[in-house]
Amino acid sequence: MLRPIIEINEALCDGCGACVISCAEGAIQISGGKARVVKEEFCDGLGACIGTCPTGALKIVEREAPAFDEAAAMAHVKAGPVQTSVPKGAPALPVALSHGGCPGSRALVQEHAQDAKPSNDAGLPARVNASDLGQWPVQLHLVPVRAPFFEGRELVVMSTCAPLASADVHWRFLRGRSVVVACPKLDRTDPYVDKLSMIFASNTIPRVLVVRMTVPCCGGLTHLVRQAAERSGKAVTVEEIIVDVDGAIVTR
């Protein structure tokens, strides 16, 4: 049938894997250092991946192709391996990201020991305070649309600066929650509403906390999240929390 479908210019592709992460249907993988279509039936032709490509290697064309098979695509996504940390002494799991991609973007669910680690070679403590970050990655461009760390948890959408302003971020906001980090002023935000709406629609997220700074430009983060919640078609509760530059919580 004649329909829209993704086309990848391998000469322009640098293999960064951003398109892999943004494709909710798992239609793209990194193979031989280049992005390639896994199976044409997995591509819905909507082009959510295009806005994430830094080199312009992706475009939607109209040509003869097999019909989009949503059920097969979703089964493919669910079957994809996810890297998960294991307790010390347990067998290591294979290092893998669903459908390939950048090693730094592999989906990781973390478990934390609550005691400090011994000093490293530089004589500095490897960790002083226990971390409450339970996942990787955290940057909104890099997180997968579907991930075990989203399912059944509240989601924190945090501005890039808030963790530096407030030393309380981990115990106050991250404990028991998933998180994505974004800056509404300096990031390439064009895909953010679509990405967040797909995350809301594809996972069971009971509540979203937007943790942003007092500066006016940071208010754009709340606006993006509320747009995404409305577009997702789900009843997503969005709560805004504002952090002052001295780390104090201004409103909640």
ChimeraX attribute file (.defattr): number of C-alpha atoms within 10 A of each C-alpha:
attribute: neighborCount
match mode: 1-to-1
recipient: residues
	/A:1	9
	/A:2	10
	/A:3	15
	/A:4	20
	/A:5	23
	/A:6	23
	/A:7	17
	/A:8	18
	/A:9	14
	/A:10	14
	/A:11	9
	/A:12	14
	/A:13	19
	/A:14	14
	/A:15	21
	/A:16	18
	/A:17	25
	/A:18	23
	/A:19	29
	/A:20	30
	/A:21	30
	/A:22	27
	/A:23	25
	/A:24	24
	/A:25	24
	/A:26	27
	/A:27	23
	/A:28	28
	/A:29	24
	/A:30	20
	/A:31	14
	/A:32	8
	/A:33	15
	/A:34	19
	/A:35	25
	/A:36	21
	/A:37	18
	/A:38	15
	/A:39	14
	/A:40	18
	/A:41	20
	/A:42	26
	/A:43	26
	/A:44	21
	/A:45	20
	/A:46	12
	/A:47	20
	/A:48	16
	/A:49	23
	/A:50	22
	/A:51	18
	/A:52	24
	/A:53	20
	/A:54	14
	/A:55	14
	/A:56	13
	/A:57	17
	/A:58	22
	/A:59	17
	/A:60	16
	/A:61	13
	/A:62	13
	/A:63	12
	/A:64	11
	/A:65	14
	/A:66	15
	/A:67	17
	/A:68	18
	/A:69	14
	/A:70	14
	/A:71	12
	/A:72	13
	/A:73	21
	/A:74	14
	/A:75	12
	/A:76	16
	/A:77	19
	/A:78	15
	/A:79	11
	/A:80	13
	/A:81	16
	/A:82	20
	/A:83	18
	/A:84	19
	/A:85	16
	/A:86	14
	/A:87	11
	/A:88	8
	/A:89	6
	/A:90	8
	/A:91	8
	/A:92	12
	/A:93	11
	/A:94	10
	/A:95	14
	/A:96	19
	/A:97	22
	/A:98	21
	/A:99	22
	/A:100	20
	/A:101	24
	/A:102	17
	/A:103	12
	/A:104	11
	/A:105	23
	/A:106	23
	/A:107	27
	/A:108	20
	/A:109	19
	/A:110	17
	/A:111	15
	/A:112	13
	/A:113	11
	/A:114	10
	/A:115	11
	/A:116	13
	/A:117	13
	/A:118	12
	/A:119	12
	/A:120	10
	/A:121	8
	/A:122	7
	/A:123	8
	/A:124	10
	/A:125	13
	/A:126	13
	/A:127	13
	/A:128	12
	/A:129	12
	/A:130	14
	/A:131	18
	/A:132	21
	/A:133	21
	/A:134	19
	/A:135	22
	/A:136	22
	/A:137	19
	/A:138	20
	/A:139	16
	/A:140	23
	/A:141	24
	/A:142	23
	/A:143	23
	/A:144	27
	/A:145	23
	/A:146	20
	/A:147	18
	/A:148	16
	/A:149	21
	/A:150	21
	/A:151	18
	/A:152	14
	/A:153	18
	/A:154	21
	/A:155	24
	/A:156	21
	/A:157	26
	/A:158	27
	/A:159	23
	/A:160	20
	/A:161	17
	/A:162	21
	/A:163	18
	/A:164	12
	/A:165	16
	/A:166	17
	/A:167	13
	/A:168	14
	/A:169	19
	/A:170	17
	/A:171	13
	/A:172	10
	/A:173	20
	/A:174	19
	/A:175	14
	/A:176	15
	/A:177	23
	/A:178	26
	/A:179	28
	/A:180	21
	/A:181	21
	/A:182	22
	/A:183	20
	/A:184	20
	/A:185	13
	/A:186	9
	/A:187	12
	/A:188	13
	/A:189	19
	/A:190	12
	/A:191	16
	/A:192	22
	/A:193	21
	/A:194	20
	/A:195	25
	/A:196	24
	/A:197	22
	/A:198	21
	/A:199	23
	/A:200	29
	/A:201	20
	/A:202	17
	/A:203	17
	/A:204	15
	/A:205	21
	/A:206	15
	/A:207	18
	/A:208	23
	/A:209	21
	/A:210	25
	/A:211	28
	/A:212	28
	/A:213	25
	/A:214	17
	/A:215	11
	/A:216	8
	/A:217	13
	/A:218	20
	/A:219	19
	/A:220	14
	/A:221	25
	/A:222	22
	/A:223	14
	/A:224	18
	/A:225	25
	/A:226	21
	/A:227	16
	/A:228	23
	/A:229	24
	/A:230	14
	/A:231	16
	/A:232	20
	/A:233	12
	/A:234	15
	/A:235	13
	/A:236	19
	/A:237	13
	/A:238	17
	/A:239	15
	/A:240	18
	/A:241	17
	/A:242	21
	/A:243	24
	/A:244	16
	/A:245	16
	/A:246	10
	/A:247	17
	/A:248	13
	/A:249	15
	/A:250	12
	/A:251	10
	/A:252	10
